[in-house]
């Protein structure tokens, strides 16, 4: 989408918190294509991407009342998407195909079915306004918002045409200290220039890191690997600025098994992770026949994980939020 009207996004979030299904459907209409492309760039499998989008939007509908700043809805969605996809890609050893082929389209019919299932799973009434109508209205509104920006840009061009093509903007990469306190490694930078950004990319080795927008001029990166990170910003005046930093703080430690016990027919595992935190929703096990076994229950607050006592043994896989996986074996005694 050419432009983001953050005030409009905030108003939709406000209405969605009041159980307005049409408002949430509008948020879905604005975001689903970009969320699909973002997930596909990690997973490279349409069926797996659709399952991941279902989890993301279910969590968004269920947790939208806990979103602190309504205008940050898109940033919130991006963060959830990246966290889920990173864990899945690492756990399933997904390797991007050579040449990175074109991402297939996500049809309107598929999007409608996904949205219907989100409301059904959450026990909510579906939207009464068709998704295609919401998409058309949002595009019209966003286009109007973009036209206002283009008009301002045109005036700037008229009065500053020569400097526009000779100035090279600057920016500085900074570590977000507030995010670091909560265990998240986050780099931010601000483009303090009237020259619009064309593209912004970040890369560590051969691994591409998504560059996400947090406001009109602010950007952020959530590195998922250590090493030299090159951040490249291309501006509309054909100028390019590259900033480099050495990333060393990405969590690469697996979760820790603190203790375990057996009570009746259940096995209790106690887990902790001082880095990015345990990704409780992605924990699973394989029994001796290779069948997938889901946890009986878990308590993220006290770090408790419960499985049914196995007939033979269980291979338990416990990921954190940056893709590190603890492999624990539960044997029948």
N, C-alpha and C positions, 0 to 999 in steps of 0.2 A: 504494500500500500504506500502511495506516494507521501502521505503525511499522516501524523497521528494527532488527533485532537484530544489532549489529555483531560480537558474539562468534560468533554462528552463521555469519555471512558469512565471518569469518576461518577458521573450522573447515572450511568448504567449500572455500575457496581452498587451504588446506593439503592437503586430500585431492586436489583437482584437480591440484596440482603433482606428485602421485604417480601420475599417469595414471589417476585414478579418473573414468571418463566419467560416472557417475551424479552425482558431486559437481559437475562442470562443468554438467551438465544442470540440476541444482538451481539453480545460479547463473543460468543462462539463464531458468529458470522464474520466478525472483524479479524479474529485471530486464527481460525482453524487452518487456513492455507499455509501461513507462515510456520505454525506449529508442526504441520505435516512435513514441510520441507526440512525443518530443523531436525526432526526425529529421523527422517529418511537419510540425512547426511551422516548419521551415526550407525543406523541399523541396516540399511540397504535391503529391506524386505518389507513389502507393502502390508502383508498380513500382520507381521510383528509390529509395524508402525501403528496400524489401526488399533491393535490391542493396547499399545502404550498410550495412544491418544485417549482411549476410553478411560484408562486409569487416571490420566492427567486431568481430564475434565470432570470425572467423578469427584476427585479430590478437590478441585476448584469449587464445584457446586456445594460440596459438603462443608468446605472450610472458608468460604468467601467472607463470612462474618468476622473471621479472625485476621483478615488482611488489614494491616495498620493504615496504609495510605492508599485510598481508592485509585488514585491516578497511576499507581505502580502495578496495576493488574497485569499488563503485558510483561513487565519485568518479572513478576511473580511466576507467571506461566512459563517463561523462558527458563527460569531457574529450576522449576520442577521437571521440565522436559529434559534439560541437560543432565540433571542428577539421575533420572531414571535411565536415560539412554547410555550414559557412561557406564553404569553398573551392568546393564544388559550386554553392551558391546564387549566389556571385559570378561564377564562371566561366560559368554557364549563364544569368545574368541573370534568376534566378527572382524574381518579384514576388508577395508574398502576395496571395491573392484578396481582393476587397473583402468586408468583413463577417466574414472568417476563418470559413468554414463548419466544421461539425462534422467532426472527424477520424473517418474510417470505422474500423470495428472491424478488428482483426488477428486472424483466426480461429485456432482451435487447430490446424486442419489446416495452415494456412500456417506457423504456428510450428513444428510438428513437422517439416515438410519443410525448413525453414530449418536447424533443429538437425541433422537428418540430413545435410544437405549440408555443414555445418561440419565434422562428424566425418569425412565422406568426403574432403573436400578436404585435411584435415590428416593423412589416413591413420591415423586412430584408430578403435578399436572404438566403436560407438554405445552409448548408454545402454541398460541392460537393464530399467530401471524406466520405465514409460510416462510421458510428459510430464504427462498429466492427473493421474496419481497424485502426482507430485512437486509440482505446483501445489497440489493439495488439502492435502498435508502441510505445505507451506510456509505456506499461509494459516492452517492450524490453529496452527502454531507461532507465527507472527507475531501472531495474534489473542490467544493466551495472553500474549505479551509486552506487547501493547497493553492488555489487561485489567489487568495489574499497574500500568501507568502511569495508567490511568483511576481505579483504586482510590486511588492516592496523590493524584491530583487531587481526587477526591471528598472526601477527608479535609481537604485544604487548603481547599476550599470551605466545609466545615462550620465551620472555625475562623477563617476570614478572608473571609467572604462580602462584607462591606462594602468593605474595602480592594481586593478583587479588581476591583470595578466602578468604582473611583475612581482607581486608580494608572495612570499612563501610563509604561510602561517607556522607557528611553533606550538608544541604541546609537551607536557612532561608526564611521565608515568609515575603514579604514586600508589603505595599500598594503603588500602582502606583499613585504618587502625581499628575502627569500630567492628568491622567484619572479622578482623584477626582475633579480637577478644572472644568472639563466639566460635572460633575454630575454623573459620572460612578464609581461604587465601583469595584475595580480590584485588585486582589492579584497576585503577581508574585514571582517566585523563579527560581534560576539558579542552575543546577547540574554541578558544576565545577569539573568534575572527568572523567577520561578516561574509567571508568566502565560504560557500556551502561545501560540505563534504560529499564526495562522490561515493567512495567505498572505504571501508576500514577493515583490515584483516590482521590476524595474529597467528604466528606459527612457532612451534618448538620442534626443531628437527624436521621430520616429515609429517608431523601431526598438527592439524589446523585447529586453532582455538576460536570458538565463536566470539565475535565482538558485538556486544549488546548495547543498545542505547538506553540511557537513563535520563530522560529529559531532552531538551532541544540541542544542547551543546555538550552534554556529558555522556561518557561512554565507560563501559566496564568490561573486564575480562576475568573469567574464573578458570585459571590454569588447571589442567588435569595431569600435568607431567612436569618434572623438573628439567632444567636446562636453559639454554639461551633462548629467550623469547624475542622475536622480531615483530614489532607492531608497525604496520604500514598504513598510512592514511593518504588517500588520493583525493585531491580537491578538484572542483569543477574548472578551475583555471589551469588544469593540467600539471599542477605542482604536486610533488610527492615528498612526504616527510616520513623517515623511518627512525623509530626509537628502539633501542635494544636494552634489555635488562636480563639479569641472571636469576632465574626462578629456582629457589632452593627449598621453599617451605611447603610444597605439596605433600600431603599425608601419604606415606607409602608403607605405614605399619598396619598389619592386619589386626582385627579385633582380638581381644584377649579372653580366653576361657578362664574365668576366675575359680570356679568350683562347679561341682555337679553332685546330684544325689538322685536316688530312686525311691519313689514313694508309691506303694501299691503297683499299679500298672502303668505308671508314668515316669519319664526321665526329666529331671529339672537341670537345665544348664544355666549358669550365671555368667553373663557376658558384659565386658566393658570396652569402650573405645574412647581414648582421650583426644583423638584427632577429629576427623570429620563426623564421627558418630555412626552407630550401627544403622544400617538400612533394614529395619525390621520387616518391612513389607516384601522384601526380596529374599528372605531366608527360605531355604527348602532343603530336603534331604532325599537321598536315593537308598532304597532298601537293597537287600542282597540280590534281588532279581532285576535291579535297575529301574524299578518303578519309582515315580516321584511321590514323595510324602510331604504333605504340608504340616506345619506345627499345629499342635492341638490348641495352643494359645501362647501369648507372650505379654509381658508387662515391660514396656520400654522405660518406665520411670525407675524401676528397681533393677532392670537388666535381666529379667527372668524369661527363659525360653523353655517351653514344655513340649515334649513329643510323647506319643504313645510308645510304651516299652516294646522294642522290636523282638520278633521271633528269632532273628539271627543277628544282624547288625545293621546300623544306619551310617551312611556317609552324610554328614551335616555340613552345609555350606552357608557361611554367615558373612555377607558382604558389608563393607562400610560404604559411605557415600562418595568415595573417590575411586571405587573399583577394587580395593584390596579385599581378598576373601580368605576367611579362616576356614580350614577344613578340619572338622572334628569327627572322630569315629566313635559311635556308641555301640558297644558289644553286648550281646546277650550273655549273661553270666549264669 
